[in-house]
């Protein structure tokens, strides 16, 4: 933590010219870096023809076709059949009819998205729950081989996911956990618990021991002190850790694509395989991507003060 | 950050040590075991047990798609054939090339950005948050939408590149050409992870106390000199930490490559994880791929350990 003793006219203050230059360069970089993302969000509102037009269209008339295609499956019908139907109810039906199609039913997007939510929240709950207990023990007690255990917990993150996936695949096949939400929750919890322990240990280390000791002098047991003194003090840290775990589980792809195929499939392996008639349905893919990214954008803004800590396993604190 | 006051510390020292032992309830020793237990059980079940199983499999000719076939031990044959397989070495080379360039670019751009942001111009908080967004996204989803941007002729990337260089946007395909595909992946990875390096560098820059610069000013050290003898050495441990984390992650890189090129064209972008996936889940050579997995793990683990030693050496200087 910097403890600068800067004064108003310090020699280390950058000149206004330097500041101006730095500001322009950084703003330019930020704008360029955000273009791909803006482009995807825009593509979600294009028609399939506009999405792959040449040259790429910056100005276009917005359409919800991408979102319709994302949420529904459609089937092609003869013009006579479509003419015989009652007037279309709903925008999506209307758009489908214009292309000689009718909406056949909901797509798999909602179930996949729901799987993502259940698995992400389930595994976060488990890994933060276990993590906060282990972190407290590592922070406060003499655990035999503490440093080795902590390093071991961290090193489980160094395995390439594909390498772990081979035996997990076999093990889950034996146990009947293949393609189940429970299996994925357990797997992501195990991956996340290392992050949770390391981050939370850092947060709990910062809570003075004297607080609990005072509470215990007042007659609290160790467990009561943990519950009524340490946990409330660590709330910020717990929430930040939980968001990091959520983001990891939400974004995870390697395990999901290898170990799930239907029942428990999450959104990341599903979104890239949304195919329309005659190739990739890019507006639908872009719409799915946009919906998938919105929670992450919100979390990034909420987390910005703790980002550094989260991404370095608590090694760098501000 | 810590709120420990000297007074509280002194009070704690004055408190007799065995106070906790006289408390009611479970002893601390028991609580420690109960608290660490669930985490250890989870890791044993989902990490260690599978690891041991992988080691066991790596000495056999087991194939996961034929669970009923007879399995026999083959000794260290799998390890020998992995280490003498030219395809594996090609994959390792591809991985090394990828790791080297992504880390170089991300460090250079990331540090420059951090340095500029540390000039504390108005609105730097807003721009920083904007810059950080890419690294929070799912690498798989990112890979997928960059595949769209890289579409020959109609993709945005081709259109912009054509506009800037004057070549025809349909004359090249970032993902389809042997000479361009590795760079296509490096560009996406750099786009995504430069903010990561930037954020760590920024923490490093902000940890340098102003009085060091003030002292340097008093000594009439030029700005250039200040940069090389104050800024860089003090940020170096942070840069090295960023490189460690990026190195481990990119060594394992799978998601983005799988969705951008899945190793193609040919095997020009086939990094180690992609080879592993092909061997394990497409060719179903479980024993062989287990041996490869163990070799990879030992390599990451070994390299990371050596690197951490070097890092601590620099820190203690």
Interface residues (C-beta under 8 A of the other chain):
Chain A: X1 X2 X3 X4 X5 X6 X10 X11 X12 X14 X18 X19 X20 X22 X23 X25 X26 X27 X29 X30 X33 X34 X35 X36 X37 X39 X40 X43 X52 X53 X54 X55 X56 X126 X129 X130 X131 X133 X134 X136 X137 X138 X140 X141 X142 X143 X149 X152 X153 X155 X156 X157 X158 X159 X160 X161 X162 X163 X164 X165 X166 X167 X168 X169 X170 X171 X173 X186 X187 X189 X190 X193 X194 X197 X206 X208 X209 X210 X213 X216 X217 X221 X222 X223 X224 X247 X250 X251 X252 X253 X254 X257 X258 X268 X269 X271 X272 X280 X282 X285 X286 X289 X292 X293 X296 X297 X299 X300 X301 X304 X307 X308 X311 X312 X315 X316 X317 X318
Chain B: X1 X2 X3 X4 X8 X9 X11 X12 X15 X19 X20 X23 X24 X25 X26 X28 X29 X31 X32 X34 X35 X36 X38 X39 X40 X42 X43 X45 X46 X47 X49 X50 X51 X53 X54 X57 X64 X67 X113 X116 X117 X119 X120 X121 X122 X123 X124 X127 X128 X129 X130 X131 X132 X133 X134 X135 X136 X137 X138 X139 X140 X141 X144 X145 X146 X148 X149 X151 X153 X154 X155 X156 X159 X169 X191 X195 X196 X199 X200 X203 X206 X207 X208 X209 X210 X211 X213 X214 X217 X238 X241 X245 X248 X251 X252 X254 X255 X258 X259 X272 X273 X276 X277 X280 X281 X286 X289 X290 X293 X294 X296 X297 X300 X301 X304
